[in-house]
Amino acid sequence: MFRNFKLVPNVIFGRGCFSQLDEIIEKQRADKDAWAVFVTDDVFQGKDLEKRIPLHNNDLLLWVNVDDEPKTSYVDKLTLEVRNTRSTLPCAVIGIGGGSSMDLAKAIALMLTNEGSSTLYQGWDLIKNPAIYHAAVPTLSGTGAEVSRTTVLTGPEKKLGMNSDYTVFDQIVLDPELIRDVPRDQHFYTGMDCYIHCVESLEGTFLNEFSKSYGEKSLDLCRQVFVDNHPDKDDKLMMASFFGGMSIAYSQVGACHALSYGLSYVLGTHHGIGCCITFDVLEEYYPDGVKEFRTMMETSGIDLPRGLTANLTDTQMETMITVALGLDPLWENCLGKDWKSIMTRDKARSLFLKI
C-alpha cells in the first residue's frame, strides 16, 4: 500500500511577503467575532517583528518560550490558556519562529479539537479530528517543521512526534528577510539539521525517486549556503529547508535523529545542535556526509561541545538508549529490517560514549 502523502496546500515565498499575512488570515475570519492566535517565539518581544504582527482587536498574541524543547505538559498548558481566552475556538493558529515555535503552533491547533493530553497522541496517525486552520512563518530555516507532518514533543515517557496528516500546515509564509539576522551558531545548527535530513534520506533503505529528487536539490542548496557562501544564501537556505523537509516526508531520517532524540530526552539538548553533536560521531554510517559536515563546520567557525555523556549515571544512559532505540522506522531506514541485530544496546552505548 502506497502512502497518500499530504502536502502543504498554500505556500507564499519572497522577500517581504510577511506583509501579506494579514490578507491571508483575513480569509479565515468568517464573522466579526472571529479571532486568531499568534504563537510567537518570545525572543521577538519588544523587537521590530512584534510591531509587524497583524493583530486584530480580538486576537491573542501568545508568547512562547523555547529555551527547552517543546514538552507535552507545555502544549497542554498553552492549549488550556487558548481555550480560556474566549468562549469560541479561534479561526486560525499562526506559528512565528523556529522549529520549536512552529511545532507548538501545530500541537495547539491539534489539541484544540482533540480531547485529553497531547501525550495520548505521540505516535503515528493517532489524531482523530482535523486541526484548527494553522499557518507557519519560519524565522529560522533548516528544521523542515514548516512542511512536515509531525510536531516533535518530549513527554513523560518518550520524545516522539504527533505524526498525522492533520498536523500539516494549511499555509506557510516563506520570507527570507526574516532569517537575515539569525546568530551564526544558530544559523549553522538549524542549517545542518536540513543537511543531515538529506544525508539520512539519500542513504536510507526507504529511498525513492520522490525523496531523492527533493533531497538532492536540498543538499545542493546547503552546499551553496555553507560552502560557497552565496550572496542569496538566506533565500537558498529557506528553500533547502523546504526541500529537505519534503525529502524525508516520503522516506525517513536515520541514526543521527534517533540518537539525538535520546540525547535531547535526557539532557535537554536542543534539536539542531543535538543533531550536529550526534552526526559528528557517525562516520561508520555516513562517511562522506560526516566528512563534508566537518568541512562546513570548520568553514563556519563552529566548535561543538564535547564530553556530554561523560558523567551520566547508568540510569540516564539506559534511558537515553531506550529512547533512541524506540524509533524503529528511523533505524530500519538506516540499517534495514534486521537493524535490531546490528544496533544493539551495547552498540548504541558505545556511540553515546563518543559524544
C-alpha positions as CSV (number, residue, x, y, z in Angstrom):
1,M,0.0,0.0,0.0
2,F,1.5,3.4,-1.0
3,R,1.1,6.4,1.2
4,N,-1.2,9.1,0.1
5,F,1.0,11.9,1.2
6,K,-0.5,15.3,2.2
7,L,1.3,18.4,1.1
8,V,1.1,22.0,2.5
9,P,-1.7,23.4,0.2
10,N,-0.6,27.0,0.2
11,V,2.9,28.5,0.0
12,I,4.0,32.1,-0.4
13,F,7.7,32.8,-0.9
14,G,9.7,36.0,-1.4
15,R,11.4,38.8,0.4
16,G,8.8,41.0,2.2
17,C,5.9,38.5,1.8
18,F,5.4,38.6,5.6
19,S,3.4,41.8,4.9
20,Q,0.7,39.7,3.2
21,L,0.0,37.6,6.3
22,D,-3.0,39.8,7.3
23,E,-4.6,39.4,3.9
24,I,-4.0,35.6,4.1
25,I,-5.6,35.2,7.6
26,E,-8.5,37.5,6.7
27,K,-10.0,34.7,4.6
28,Q,-10.5,32.7,7.8
29,R,-12.3,35.5,9.6
30,A,-15.8,34.4,8.7
31,D,-17.6,36.8,11.1
32,K,-16.9,39.9,13.2
33,D,-16.2,37.8,16.3
34,A,-13.6,35.6,14.6
35,W,-10.2,35.6,16.3
36,A,-6.7,34.2,15.7
37,V,-3.9,33.1,17.9
38,F,-0.3,34.1,17.0
39,V,2.0,31.6,18.7
40,T,5.2,33.6,18.7
41,D,8.8,33.0,20.0
42,D,9.3,35.3,23.0
43,V,12.7,36.3,21.6
44,F,10.8,38.8,19.5
45,Q,9.2,40.6,22.4
46,G,10.0,44.3,22.1
47,K,11.6,43.7,18.7
48,D,10.5,45.1,15.3
49,L,8.8,41.9,14.3
50,E,6.3,42.3,17.2
51,K,5.1,45.5,15.7
52,R,4.6,43.9,12.3
53,I,2.3,41.1,13.5
54,P,-1.2,41.8,12.1
55,L,-3.2,41.6,15.3
56,H,-6.9,42.4,15.3
57,N,-8.8,43.5,18.4
58,N,-10.0,40.1,19.3
59,D,-6.7,38.2,18.6
60,L,-4.4,36.6,21.1
61,L,-0.7,37.1,20.9
62,L,0.7,34.1,22.7
63,W,4.4,34.4,23.6
64,V,6.1,31.0,23.9
65,N,9.4,30.2,25.4
66,V,11.5,27.6,23.5
67,D,14.6,27.6,25.8
68,D,13.7,24.0,26.3
69,E,12.5,21.6,23.6
70,P,8.6,21.5,23.4
71,K,7.1,19.3,26.1
72,T,3.7,17.7,26.2
73,S,3.0,19.5,29.5
74,Y,3.7,22.9,27.9
75,V,1.4,22.1,25.0
76,D,-1.4,21.2,27.4
77,K,-0.8,24.4,29.4
78,L,-0.8,26.6,26.3
79,T,-3.9,24.9,24.8
80,L,-5.8,25.5,28.1
81,E,-4.7,29.1,28.0
82,V,-6.1,29.5,24.5
83,R,-9.4,27.7,25.4
84,N,-9.9,30.0,28.4
85,T,-9.3,33.2,26.4
86,R,-12.7,33.1,24.5
87,S,-15.9,31.1,24.6
88,T,-15.3,30.1,21.0
89,L,-12.4,28.4,19.2
90,P,-10.0,30.6,17.2
91,C,-10.3,30.7,13.4
92,A,-6.6,30.3,12.9
93,V,-3.4,29.4,14.8
94,I,-0.2,31.0,13.4
95,G,3.2,29.9,14.4
96,I,6.0,32.5,14.2
97,G,9.5,31.4,15.0
98,G,11.8,28.4,14.5
99,G,11.1,24.7,14.5
100,S,10.0,24.6,18.2
101,S,7.6,27.5,17.8
102,M,6.1,26.0,14.7
103,D,5.8,22.6,16.4
104,L,4.0,24.3,19.3
105,A,1.6,26.0,16.9
106,K,0.8,22.7,15.2
107,A,0.3,21.0,18.6
108,I,-2.1,23.7,19.9
109,A,-4.1,23.6,16.6
110,L,-4.5,19.9,17.0
111,M,-5.2,19.8,20.7
112,L,-8.0,22.4,20.4
113,T,-10.0,19.9,18.5
114,N,-8.9,16.6,20.2
115,E,-9.7,15.7,23.8
116,G,-7.2,14.8,26.5
117,S,-3.5,15.4,26.9
118,S,-1.1,15.6,24.0
119,T,0.7,12.6,25.5
120,L,-2.1,10.5,24.1
121,Y,-1.2,11.4,20.5
122,Q,2.5,10.8,20.5
123,G,2.9,8.3,17.7
124,W,1.6,7.7,14.1
125,D,-1.9,8.6,13.0
126,L,-3.5,8.8,16.4
127,I,-5.2,12.2,15.9
128,K,-8.9,11.7,15.4
129,N,-10.2,15.2,14.4
130,P,-8.9,17.8,12.0
131,A,-6.9,20.7,13.5
132,I,-7.9,24.3,13.6
133,Y,-6.6,26.1,10.4
134,H,-2.9,26.7,11.1
135,A,-0.1,28.6,9.3
136,A,3.6,29.0,9.8
137,V,6.1,31.9,9.4
138,P,9.6,30.5,9.9
139,T,12.2,32.8,11.3
140,L,14.8,30.1,11.2
141,S,15.5,27.7,8.4
142,G,16.6,24.1,8.4
143,T,14.3,22.0,10.6
144,G,11.7,21.5,7.8
145,A,9.0,21.9,10.5
146,E,7.1,24.1,8.1
147,V,6.4,21.2,5.8
148,S,6.5,18.1,8.0
149,R,3.5,16.0,9.2
150,T,4.8,15.8,12.7
151,T,5.2,18.0,15.8
152,V,8.0,16.7,17.9
153,L,7.3,16.7,21.6
154,T,9.0,15.4,24.8
155,G,6.6,13.6,27.0
156,P,7.0,12.0,30.4
157,E,8.0,8.7,28.9
158,K,9.4,9.4,25.5
159,K,10.3,12.0,22.9
160,L,8.1,11.4,19.9
161,G,6.1,13.4,17.5
162,M,2.4,13.6,16.8
163,N,2.5,12.3,13.3
164,S,-0.6,12.9,11.3
165,D,-1.9,14.4,8.0
166,Y,-3.9,16.7,10.2
167,T,-0.6,18.1,11.5
168,V,0.5,19.6,8.2
169,F,0.2,23.4,8.0
170,D,-2.6,24.9,5.8
171,Q,-0.3,27.8,4.8
172,I,3.3,28.7,5.1
173,V,4.9,32.1,4.6
174,L,8.5,31.9,3.5
175,D,10.1,35.3,3.8
176,P,13.9,35.2,3.6
177,E,14.2,38.6,5.2
178,L,13.1,37.1,8.5
179,I,16.2,34.9,8.8
180,R,18.7,37.5,7.8
181,D,19.9,38.3,11.4
182,V,20.0,34.8,12.9
183,P,23.1,34.4,15.1
184,R,25.9,32.4,13.4
185,D,25.8,29.4,15.6
186,Q,22.0,29.0,15.4
187,H,22.1,29.5,11.6
188,F,24.6,26.7,11.4
189,Y,22.8,24.2,13.7
190,T,19.4,24.6,12.1
191,G,21.0,24.6,8.6
192,M,22.8,21.3,9.4
193,D,19.6,19.8,10.6
194,C,18.5,20.2,7.0
195,Y,21.8,18.9,5.6
196,I,21.5,15.8,7.9
197,H,17.9,15.2,6.8
198,C,19.1,14.9,3.2
199,V,22.1,12.6,4.0
200,E,19.9,10.3,6.1
201,S,17.2,10.3,3.4
202,L,19.5,9.8,0.4
203,E,21.5,7.0,2.1
204,G,18.5,5.3,3.6
205,T,16.8,2.0,2.7
206,F,13.5,3.8,2.2
207,L,14.9,6.0,-0.6
208,N,12.7,6.5,-3.6
209,E,12.6,9.0,-6.5
210,F,10.2,11.3,-4.7
211,S,12.6,11.6,-1.7
212,K,15.7,11.5,-3.9
213,S,14.6,14.4,-6.1
214,Y,13.9,16.7,-3.1
215,G,16.9,15.5,-1.1
216,E,19.4,16.1,-3.9
217,K,18.2,19.6,-4.6
218,S,18.2,20.4,-0.8
219,L,21.8,19.1,-0.5
220,D,22.9,21.2,-3.4
221,L,21.4,24.3,-1.8
222,C,23.0,23.5,1.5
223,R,26.4,23.4,-0.2
224,Q,25.7,26.8,-1.8
225,V,25.0,28.2,1.6
226,F,27.7,26.6,3.8
227,V,30.5,26.1,1.3
228,D,30.0,28.8,-1.4
229,N,28.6,31.5,1.0
230,H,26.3,32.5,-1.9
231,P,25.0,36.1,-1.7
232,D,21.4,34.8,-1.8
233,K,22.2,32.3,1.0
234,D,19.1,33.2,3.0
235,D,16.7,32.5,0.1
236,K,18.6,29.3,-0.6
237,L,18.6,28.1,2.9
238,M,14.9,28.7,3.2
239,M,14.2,26.6,0.1
240,A,16.7,24.0,1.3
241,S,14.7,23.6,4.5
242,F,11.5,23.2,2.4
243,F,13.0,20.6,0.1
244,G,14.8,18.9,3.0
245,G,11.6,18.5,4.9
246,M,10.0,17.1,1.7
247,S,12.8,14.6,1.2
248,I,12.1,12.8,4.5
249,A,8.3,13.1,4.1
250,Y,8.1,10.0,1.8
251,S,11.1,8.2,3.4
252,Q,12.6,8.8,6.8
253,V,15.6,10.2,8.8
254,G,18.1,7.8,10.3
255,A,20.6,7.0,13.0
256,C,21.5,10.6,13.8
257,H,18.0,11.7,14.6
258,A,17.3,8.6,16.6
259,L,20.3,9.1,18.8
260,S,19.7,12.8,19.1
261,Y,16.2,12.1,20.4
262,G,17.8,10.1,23.3
263,L,20.3,12.9,23.9
264,S,17.6,15.5,24.0
265,Y,15.3,13.5,26.2
266,V,17.9,13.0,28.9
267,L,20.0,16.2,28.7
268,G,17.5,18.6,27.1
269,T,19.9,19.3,24.2
270,H,18.2,21.4,21.5
271,H,17.5,19.6,18.3
272,G,19.8,21.4,15.9
273,I,22.9,21.3,18.0
274,G,22.0,17.8,19.2
275,C,21.9,16.5,15.6
276,C,25.3,18.1,14.9
277,I,26.9,16.6,18.0
278,T,25.5,13.2,17.2
279,F,26.3,13.3,13.4
280,D,29.9,14.0,14.2
281,V,30.4,10.5,15.7
282,L,28.6,8.6,12.8
283,E,31.4,8.2,10.3
284,E,30.8,4.4,10.3
285,Y,27.3,5.0,8.8
286,Y,27.6,8.3,6.9
287,P,31.4,8.6,6.0
288,D,31.1,11.1,3.1
289,G,28.4,13.1,4.9
290,V,30.3,13.4,8.1
291,K,33.5,14.4,6.2
292,E,31.6,17.2,4.4
293,F,29.9,18.2,7.6
294,R,33.2,18.8,9.3
295,T,34.4,20.9,6.4
296,M,31.3,23.1,6.7
297,M,31.7,23.3,10.5
298,E,35.3,24.5,10.0
299,T,34.4,27.0,7.4
300,S,31.6,28.4,9.6
301,G,33.9,28.6,12.6
302,I,31.9,26.3,14.8
303,D,33.2,24.3,17.8
304,L,30.9,21.6,19.1
305,P,30.7,20.9,22.8
306,R,32.3,17.6,23.8
307,G,32.0,15.1,26.7
308,L,28.3,15.5,27.2
309,T,27.8,11.9,28.3
310,A,30.9,11.5,30.4
311,N,29.2,11.9,33.7
312,L,25.9,10.2,33.1
313,T,24.6,7.7,35.6
314,D,23.8,4.2,34.5
315,T,20.1,5.0,34.7
316,Q,20.5,8.1,32.5
317,M,22.5,6.2,29.9
318,E,19.9,3.3,29.9
319,T,17.1,5.8,29.4
320,M,19.0,7.5,26.6
321,I,19.5,4.2,24.8
322,T,15.9,3.1,25.3
323,V,14.5,6.4,23.8
324,A,16.8,6.2,20.8
325,L,16.2,2.5,20.1
326,G,12.4,3.1,20.4
327,L,12.3,4.8,17.0
328,D,12.0,1.7,14.8
329,P,11.3,3.4,11.4
330,L,14.5,5.5,11.7
331,W,16.7,2.6,12.4
332,E,15.1,0.5,9.6
333,N,15.7,3.3,7.2
334,C,19.4,3.4,8.2
335,L,20.2,-0.2,8.7
336,G,17.4,-2.3,7.1
337,K,14.8,-4.7,8.5
338,D,17.5,-6.6,10.5
339,W,18.6,-3.4,12.3
340,K,18.0,-4.8,15.8
341,S,20.8,-7.3,15.4
342,I,23.1,-4.5,14.3
343,M,22.2,-1.6,16.6
344,T,22.3,-3.4,19.9
345,R,22.1,-1.6,23.2
346,D,25.9,-2.1,23.6
347,K,26.5,-0.5,20.2
348,A,24.2,2.4,20.9
349,R,26.0,2.8,24.3
350,S,29.4,3.0,22.5
351,L,28.1,5.7,20.2
352,F,26.7,7.8,23.1
353,L,30.0,7.5,24.9
354,K,31.8,9.2,22.0
355,I,29.5,12.3,22.4
